[in-house]
Amino acid sequence: MRTGGFTVWFWALTSAVAVFGAVVSSSTTWVADGRVLELDDSNFESAISALDLVLVDFHAPWCGHCKRLAPQLDAAAPMLASLKNPIVIAKVNADKYRSLGDKYGVDGFPTLKLFIHGVPQEYKGPRKADLLVRYLKKFAAPDVTVLDSDSAIADFVEAAGTFFPVYIGFGLDESMISKLALKYKKKAWFSVAKDFSEDAMLLYDFDKAPALLSLHPSYNERHVFYGPFEEEFLEDFIKQSLLPLAIPINYDTLKSLEDDERKIVLTIVEDEDEEKSKNLIKILKSAASANRDLVFGYVGIKQWEDFADTFGANKKTKLPKMVVWDRTEEYVTVNGSESIGEEDQASQVSQFLEGYKEGRTIKERVGGSVSVTSFISSFLGLGTVYVLVFVVVTIILVRKATEEEPLRVGRGDEVDHATSSTAEAESREHKAGEKED
């Protein structure tokens, strides 16, 4: 009887604890307090359904890239929590809670997913704390911000910062650009000014309304579009002014070119910061303004020697050199315009463009000290490259093992298991590498 009574008492106690735990769990209030939330399979769905915007880091304890990313997320969390519409950062040990990783398509570490009202999308933005905050701020803002005064316009431009282009529709109705603002939300800020003065028109250098203005604060550029305001023409203007007229080529700007289908007119100089290079860049901007069907970029050998070498340009080459690259393993030069001299460079750039459009070109293959793989990875994503490399290496190893491996005696199962575990960890770590900037 005593044993039975103890059993009944123990069952009642554990049931009460379970019920109490369920009540506490179901009543959890999720708030943006500036800390990185730790989620697991018991509270994950509750958190992402209760919070409007959550950036989730699916990580693994053994992943080196994850360890380097963690301090950046810790630094970004309080900044994002302080926004008017807060964004929460959370993390999940997806190596331990694999069902969550599988559910959301996690195939490498770290993987970042942005949950907007519970709906996930892959995060492809920067991973340094300050840049991550700038990138995510747009998701907490309205698709189109309505401005009703000169001071509201100034405040909006200041808050947007210099990282992304800013579009202001003076005298435009919000509905005219709302669809495009949603489509390009990851790339720019959008607003409409309902009320503004002549002083604002003078400040932003346009002379009539309605007008759509694009600002590139970091490049000190602005462009004005006066219509027609049908969606097709509006989108053409937005797409063509997302980039500056002449863009410096580096790792970050190559990422920004991923979705742009235009060919790149690339000018290679010795040093971007030299005065003679700056004068040439001004000429490139003028050429870009008249040739919106092309992207104009420039790179200095001093700034990125390996990239320049890929196009046959080095310190021994006569510079500046111009080529046209379509993001494949080939690029073209123009016959008779192999380099740009110091005299009358505007005419030489015009001759290069004329020769290109007339088809007086010579095909070249991407080469140099940087492998083609590095450039394919820039545009297709490192994931594709790592998978291909891993598959090829695996095939080679399997063939070698089956053809040359001598018969081993004893504890073979332990050797195979250890090798398999190591390969799996390395594979997942490689896939993690594709996620890092």
C-alpha positions in Angstrom: 0.0 0.0 0.0 2.8 2.4 0.9 4.5 1.7 -2.4 1.3 2.3 -4.3 0.6 5.5 -2.4 4.1 6.7 -3.2 3.5 6.0 -6.9 0.3 7.9 -6.9 1.9 10.8 -5.0 4.9 10.9 -7.4 2.6 10.8 -10.5 0.6 13.6 -9.1 3.6 15.7 -8.4 5.2 15.2 -11.8 1.9 15.9 -13.5 1.6 19.2 -11.7 5.2 20.2 -12.6 4.5 19.4 -16.2 1.3 21.4 -16.2 3.1 24.3 -14.5 5.9 24.2 -17.0 3.5 24.2 -19.9 1.7 27.2 -18.5 5.0 29.1 -18.1 6.1 28.1 -21.6 2.8 29.1 -23.2 2.8 32.4 -21.4 6.3 33.4 -22.3 6.5 37.0 -23.3 9.0 37.6 -26.0 10.6 41.0 -26.0 13.5 42.8 -27.8 15.7 43.5 -24.9 19.0 43.7 -26.8 20.1 40.2 -26.1 20.5 37.3 -28.5 17.8 34.8 -27.7 18.7 31.1 -27.4 16.0 29.0 -29.0 15.4 25.3 -29.3 12.7 23.0 -30.6 10.5 23.7 -27.6 10.2 27.4 -28.0 11.3 28.2 -31.6 7.8 28.4 -33.1 6.5 30.4 -30.2 9.2 33.1 -30.6 9.0 33.6 -34.4 5.2 33.8 -34.3 5.2 36.3 -31.5 7.9 38.6 -32.9 7.5 40.6 -36.1 11.2 40.4 -37.2 13.6 37.8 -36.1 17.1 37.1 -37.5 17.9 33.5 -36.6 21.5 32.2 -36.6 21.4 28.4 -37.2 24.9 27.4 -35.9 27.0 24.5 -34.7 29.3 24.7 -31.6 32.3 23.2 -33.6 31.9 25.6 -36.6 34.8 28.1 -36.7 32.8 30.6 -38.9 30.0 30.5 -36.3 32.4 31.4 -33.5 33.6 34.4 -35.5 30.1 35.5 -36.4 28.7 35.3 -32.8 30.4 38.5 -31.5 29.1 40.5 -34.5 25.5 39.3 -33.7 26.0 40.1 -30.0 27.1 43.7 -31.0 24.2 44.2 -33.4 21.4 42.9 -31.2 21.1 46.0 -28.9 21.3 48.3 -31.9 18.5 46.5 -33.7 16.4 46.2 -30.4 16.5 50.0 -30.1 14.8 50.7 -33.4 11.2 52.0 -33.5 10.2 48.7 -34.9 12.6 46.4 -33.1 14.4 43.4 -34.7 15.4 40.5 -32.6 18.4 38.3 -33.1 18.1 34.6 -32.0 20.3 31.6 -32.4 19.7 27.8 -32.6 22.1 25.0 -32.2 21.1 23.3 -35.4 23.6 20.6 -35.0 21.8 19.5 -31.8 18.2 20.4 -32.9 18.5 19.0 -36.4 14.8 18.8 -37.0 14.6 22.6 -36.9 17.6 22.9 -39.4 16.0 20.3 -41.7 12.6 22.1 -41.5 14.1 25.4 -42.7 16.6 24.0 -45.2 19.8 24.5 -43.3 22.6 22.7 -45.2 25.6 24.4 -43.7 26.8 26.6 -40.8 26.2 29.3 -40.1 23.0 29.9 -41.9 21.0 33.1 -41.3 17.3 33.3 -41.9 15.2 36.4 -41.5 11.7 35.7 -40.2 9.2 38.4 -41.2 5.9 37.8 -39.4 6.8 34.1 -39.1 7.7 33.7 -42.8 11.4 32.8 -43.4 13.7 34.1 -46.1 17.4 33.6 -46.5 19.5 36.4 -45.3 22.2 37.3 -47.8 23.4 40.6 -46.4 26.6 41.7 -44.7 27.6 40.0 -41.4 29.7 42.7 -39.7 27.7 44.3 -36.9 27.4 47.9 -38.2 26.7 46.8 -41.8 24.2 44.2 -40.7 22.3 46.8 -38.7 22.2 49.2 -41.7 21.0 46.4 -44.0 18.2 45.2 -41.6 16.9 48.7 -40.8 15.0 48.7 -44.1 13.0 45.7 -43.1 11.7 47.5 -40.0 10.7 50.5 -42.0 7.6 50.9 -44.2 7.9 49.9 -47.8 7.2 53.6 -48.7 7.6 56.3 -46.1 5.3 59.3 -46.5 6.9 62.6 -45.8 4.9 65.8 -45.2 7.4 68.6 -44.7 10.9 69.7 -45.6 12.1 68.7 -42.1 10.6 65.2 -42.5 12.5 64.8 -45.8 15.8 65.8 -44.2 15.2 63.5 -41.3 14.4 60.6 -43.6 17.6 61.1 -45.7 19.7 61.4 -42.5 18.2 58.2 -40.9 18.6 56.3 -44.2 22.4 56.8 -44.0 24.8 56.4 -46.9 24.9 52.6 -47.4 21.9 52.4 -49.8 20.5 54.6 -52.4 17.5 56.7 -51.4 14.4 57.4 -53.6 12.0 60.3 -53.0 8.9 60.8 -55.1 8.1 64.5 -55.0 4.4 65.0 -55.7 4.0 61.2 -56.4 1.2 59.2 -54.9 2.4 56.3 -52.6 0.5 53.8 -54.7 2.6 54.6 -57.8 5.8 53.2 -56.4 4.6 50.8 -53.6 4.9 47.7 -55.7 8.4 48.6 -56.9 9.4 49.7 -53.4 8.5 46.2 -52.1 10.4 44.5 -55.0 13.6 46.5 -54.4 13.3 46.9 -50.6 16.6 45.0 -50.0 18.5 47.4 -52.2 17.2 51.0 -51.4 15.0 53.3 -49.3 11.8 54.6 -50.8 9.6 57.6 -49.8 7.1 60.0 -51.2 7.0 63.7 -50.3 3.4 65.0 -50.1 4.3 68.5 -49.1 7.6 70.4 -49.8 8.8 73.9 -50.5 10.7 75.5 -53.3 13.7 75.4 -51.0 13.6 71.6 -51.1 13.4 71.7 -54.9 16.4 73.9 -55.0 18.3 71.8 -52.4 17.6 68.6 -54.4 18.1 70.2 -57.7 14.8 69.5 -59.6 12.6 72.1 -61.2 9.2 70.6 -61.5 6.9 68.0 -59.9 6.0 65.2 -60.0 9.5 63.9 -60.0 11.3 60.8 -58.7 14.7 61.6 -57.2 17.5 59.1 -56.5 20.3 59.9 -54.1 23.6 58.1 -53.7 24.9 59.8 -50.6 28.1 57.7 -50.4 29.0 58.7 -54.0 27.5 62.2 -53.9 25.3 61.5 -56.9 21.7 62.3 -57.7 19.4 61.6 -60.6 15.9 62.9 -61.5 13.2 61.2 -63.4 10.3 63.3 -64.7 8.2 60.5 -66.2 6.4 58.9 -67.8 5.3 57.3 -64.5 4.0 54.0 -65.8 5.5 51.0 -63.9 7.7 49.9 -66.8 9.5 53.2 -67.1 9.7 53.7 -63.3 11.3 50.3 -62.9 13.9 51.1 -65.6 14.9 54.2 -63.8 15.1 52.5 -60.4 17.2 49.6 -61.8 19.6 51.9 -63.7 20.1 54.2 -60.7 20.6 51.6 -58.0 24.3 51.7 -58.8 26.5 54.8 -59.1 27.5 55.9 -62.6 31.0 54.5 -62.1 31.4 51.9 -59.3 34.7 50.9 -57.7 35.1 47.1 -58.0 35.7 45.2 -54.8 34.3 42.2 -53.0 31.3 44.0 -51.7 30.4 45.8 -54.9 30.7 42.5 -56.9 28.0 41.2 -54.6 25.8 44.2 -55.4 26.2 43.4 -59.1 24.8 39.9 -58.8 21.2 40.7 -60.0 22.3 43.2 -62.7 22.2 41.7 -66.1 24.2 44.4 -67.9 27.7 43.8 -69.1 30.5 45.6 -67.2 32.8 48.1 -68.8 35.9 47.7 -66.6 38.7 50.2 -66.5 41.9 49.1 -64.9 44.2 51.8 -63.5 47.4 51.7 -61.4 45.9 53.4 -58.4 42.3 54.6 -57.9 43.4 57.4 -55.6 45.8 59.1 -58.0 44.6 62.4 -59.3 44.9 61.2 -63.0 42.7 58.2 -62.1 40.1 60.5 -60.5 40.0 62.6 -63.7 39.5 59.5 -65.8 36.7 58.3 -63.4 34.9 61.6 -64.1 35.0 60.8 -67.8 33.7 57.3 -67.2 30.7 58.8 -65.3 29.9 61.0 -68.3 30.1 57.9 -70.6 27.9 55.9 -68.2 25.3 58.6 -68.2 24.9 58.3 -72.0 25.2 54.4 -72.0 22.8 53.2 -69.3 22.7 49.7 -71.0 26.2 49.1 -69.5 27.7 49.1 -66.0 30.9 51.1 -65.7 33.4 50.0 -63.1 37.0 50.6 -62.2 39.7 48.9 -60.2 43.2 49.9 -59.3 46.1 47.4 -59.3 47.1 48.8 -56.0 43.6 48.2 -54.6 43.1 44.7 -56.0 46.0 43.3 -57.9 44.8 39.8 -58.3 41.5 40.9 -59.8 43.3 43.1 -62.3 45.7 40.3 -63.2 42.8 38.1 -64.1 42.1 40.5 -67.0 45.8 40.5 -68.1 46.6 43.8 -66.4 49.6 44.1 -64.1 52.3 46.6 -63.2 54.1 45.9 -66.5 50.9 46.6 -68.6 50.3 49.9 -70.3 47.5 51.4 -68.3 44.7 52.4 -68.1 43.2 49.4 -69.8 39.5 48.9 -70.7 37.7 45.6 -71.2 34.1 44.5 -71.3 33.2 41.5 -69.1 29.9 39.6 -69.1 30.6 37.7 -65.9 31.6 34.5 -67.7 35.0 33.0 -68.2 35.5 35.4 -71.1 35.9 39.1 -71.7 36.6 41.3 -74.7 39.0 44.0 -75.6 38.5 46.4 -78.5 40.9 46.3 -81.4 42.9 49.5 -81.5 41.9 50.5 -78.0 44.2 48.2 -76.0 45.0 51.0 -73.6 44.0 54.6 -72.8 46.7 57.3 -73.3 47.0 60.5 -71.2 45.9 62.9 -73.9 42.2 63.5 -74.7 41.0 60.5 -72.7 37.3 61.4 -73.3 37.7 60.8 -77.0 39.6 57.5 -76.4 36.8 56.2 -74.1 34.2 57.2 -76.8 36.3 55.3 -79.4 36.5 52.2 -77.2 32.7 52.2 -76.8 32.1 52.7 -80.5 34.5 49.9 -81.3 32.7 47.6 -78.8 29.3 48.4 -80.2 30.5 47.9 -83.8 31.9 44.5 -82.9 35.6 45.3 -83.4 36.4 43.1 -80.4 38.9 40.4 -79.4 37.8 37.6 -77.1 40.1 36.8 -74.2 39.8 34.2 -71.4 39.8 35.1 -67.7 43.2 34.0 -66.3 45.9 35.4 -64.2 46.8 34.4 -60.6 43.2 34.2 -59.5 41.3 31.1 -60.5 38.1 31.3 -62.4 36.5 29.6 -59.5 36.8 32.7 -57.3 34.9 34.8 -59.8 32.2 32.1 -60.4 31.8 32.0 -56.6 31.3 35.8 -56.5 28.2 35.5 -58.7 26.9 32.0 -58.3 27.6 31.8 -54.6 30.3 29.9 -52.8 27.9 27.1 -52.0 27.8 25.9 -55.6 31.6 26.0 -55.8 32.2 24.1 -52.5 29.7 21.4 -53.4 31.3 20.9 -56.8 34.8 20.8 -55.3 33.7 18.4 -52.6 32.0 16.1 -55.1 35.1 16.0 -57.3 37.4 15.4 -54.4 35.2 12.7 -53.0 35.0 10.9 -56.4 38.8 11.0 -56.6 39.3 9.6 -53.1 36.8 6.8 -53.6 38.4 5.7 -56.8 41.8 5.8 -55.2 40.6 3.8 -52.2 39.0 1.1 -54.3 41.9 0.8 -56.7 44.9 1.2 -54.4 43.9 0.6 -50.8 45.5 -2.5 -49.3 43.5 -4.9 -47.2 43.5 -3.8 -43.5 43.3 -6.2 -40.6 41.4 -5.5 -37.4 39.3 -2.6 -36.0 38.3 -1.5 -39.5 34.9 -0.5 -38.4 36.4 2.1 -36.0 38.7 3.5 -38.6 35.9 3.8 -41.1 33.7 5.4 -38.5 36.3 8.0 -37.5 37.0 8.8 -41.1 33.3 9.2 -41.8 32.8 11.5 -38.9 35.7 13.7 -39.8 34.6 13.9 -43.4 31.1 14.9 -42.3 32.3 17.6 -40.0 34.7 19.0 -42.7 31.9 18.9 -45.2 29.5 20.9 -43.0 32.4 23.2 -42.1 33.0 23.8 -45.8 29.4 24.5 -46.3 29.6 27.0 -43.5 32.4 28.7 -45.3 30.1 29.5 -48.2 28.0 31.6 -45.8 30.8 33.8 -44.6 31.5 37.2 -46.2 
